């Protein structure tokens, strides 16, 4: 008996793209059954690649956009809808050498949005995730025309390390076209800006921040929040809302800045699942295979595999997750709608840094998954 399997993973960050993951798993399964492959993303890096399946075209930007890479910076568009992948401009994947958590910034993201406005964007979707920055989105705001000053009237330096010298902000030259544009924040996590689950304390260690840098970045974000809450209307009211809003801690606080200037937040995973019509694909399958590099507590805050598992569970479709490593207990991942987890590091710990080995292991796991198919 054959079964229809939907293979729809996210990337294995730093190792394999979502397409590479899906193709490798599919190579192990497809001898047994019909397979449908849909590489996915959750708003973070890899999102532009994923949404091309929904008719978006890639656009190379002519403008000089800051980025730690020599390749042309790209965005995506479909009609007058433009998708900006923040990781394209300040992503960890572009870091050359050691990460620089205190100086990495989001200036390029703001400049990219300005370029989209120049091209006639009526709707802008900002995908946030995979960034190397924890600057509260201040660089992004600067790229759109805002200015931030020290107590002596000098412009603050770019990067999270400059946040705690902010004395006042000036939004008088913020690009006015943004207010006439539908602006959507597609964030991969629902964390707020400050505190133990916020941009600095939870996420900056992943971006290379040591203990002292984490504390400095948290202090800087608190200073930014304090200054903006004491600003004139409407910015003070907007800041008070955005600080605690879901998604404000995404992208090192880039989510906060986007909400501050009027973005409407939606879960990045759900945005892409809807864009690619995953509900239709789910209606024709009997087993879902998804995955990502690490299945952990952060996965439960809005990451792609859990969002997809929630939809599959509503249709009583079992979900297998193939991951690099799993840090959730069986009870935790079962509660999240995942039926079974296959972790590559249980087979060979070298997979975390060896993409060729990971591909081989993914195909091996695909063959193992195929042995379960008669029961589905």
HELIX and SHEET records of a PDB file:
HELIX    1   1 UNK A   18  UNK A   29  1                                  12    
HELIX    2   2 UNK A   47  UNK A   51  1                                   5    
HELIX    3   3 UNK A   52  UNK A   54  5                                   3    
HELIX    4   4 UNK A   87  UNK A   90  1                                   4    
HELIX    5   5 UNK A   92  UNK A   94  5                                   3    
HELIX    6   6 UNK A  107  UNK A  118  1                                  12    
HELIX    7   7 UNK A  138  UNK A  143  1                                   6    
HELIX    8   8 UNK A  160  UNK A  165  5                                   6    
HELIX    9   9 UNK A  176  UNK A  180  5                                   5    
HELIX   10  10 UNK A  199  UNK A  203  3                                   5    
HELIX   11  11 UNK A  204  UNK A  207  5                                   4    
HELIX   12  12 UNK A  211  UNK A  229  1                                  19    
HELIX   13  13 UNK A  235  UNK A  244  1                                  10    
HELIX   14  14 UNK A  250  UNK A  253  5                                   4    
HELIX   15  15 UNK A  254  UNK A  260  1                                   7    
HELIX   16  16 UNK A  268  UNK A  275  1                                   8    
HELIX   17  17 UNK A  278  UNK A  282  1                                   5    
HELIX   18  18 UNK A  297  UNK A  301  5                                   5    
HELIX   19  19 UNK A  304  UNK A  314  1                                  11    
HELIX   20  20 UNK A  330  UNK A  335  1                                   6    
HELIX   21  21 UNK A  344  UNK A  346  5                                   3    
HELIX   22  22 UNK A  349  UNK A  353  5                                   5    
HELIX   23  23 UNK A  355  UNK A  370  1                                  16    
HELIX   24  24 UNK A  373  UNK A  375  5                                   3    
SHEET    1   A 5 UNK A  34  UNK A  37  0                                        
SHEET    2   A 5 UNK A   4  UNK A   7  1                                        
SHEET    3   A 5 UNK A 287  UNK A 295  1                                        
SHEET    4   A 5 UNK A 318  UNK A 326  1                                        
SHEET    5   A 5 UNK A 340  UNK A 343  1                                        
SHEET    1   B 6 UNK A  57  UNK A  60  0                                        
SHEET    2   B 6 UNK A  74  UNK A  78 -1                                        
SHEET    3   B 6 UNK A  81  UNK A  85 -1                                        
SHEET    4   B 6 UNK A 123  UNK A 128  1                                        
SHEET    5   B 6 UNK A 182  UNK A 187  1                                        
SHEET    6   B 6 UNK A 264  UNK A 267  1                                        
SHEET    1   C 2 UNK A 147  UNK A 149  0                                        
SHEET    2   C 2 UNK A 168  UNK A 170 -1                                        
END                                                                             
